[in-house]
Amino acid sequence: MKIKLSKSQWEEMGKKANWVKESQGRMDREEIENYTTTGAPLTKTPQRKQFVVRIDCEGAAFNPDPSTELYRLLEEIKTKVMAGEFSGNLLDVNGNTVGEFKLK
């Protein structure tokens, strides 16, 4: 729901709702965006962490059946994560870089 208010109306509402203390004066745009139209403070959504794995399966190590090499790479990731390593490059059995993993 959108409500049109003048600046002075907005400031007066802010003072009544304790968004702005008398001594603070006007709210800046960043402060205004932290409140809903009901006056309740917005809660920031925590940023989600992601664990991202990228593996390019085009090389000779993946032919004719990629399952063996994929299994080996996933086991390597598991071993590194268990050791506290949360990012790194992935090398195929031939020593070529074929991907990466990282915690974002």
Steps between C-alpha positions, in 0.01 A plus 500: 500500500635841406412818684594848379636720776673834498845523655363680804227235545763226475723672754210549739406131471863409562509707816176351631617146430847568649672446167644848535577680821430874513871576500573285194296693249418336170546134417726433206397266218693202640319530834160537331550177306544313828134547598175358363188710440371381839803647673648166602872469436591275209708201592782433261498156347825329587708425195503130429825317466540278198744222427558506126662224296578542131639210299555508123463146368644551151850355543636154424478400869119504470473288185333265430333486848530808726372326816840371620673837466204688651502263798875555547462880485209501747702282738787748469264787587369304800853438626598867466182628670549256788852648538354854516578605143190664350627611161739379237557386145415151380747302290403196296701178508718638216590815696279741307297762686136404444317702762485659840314493828441784744289613790336834422 
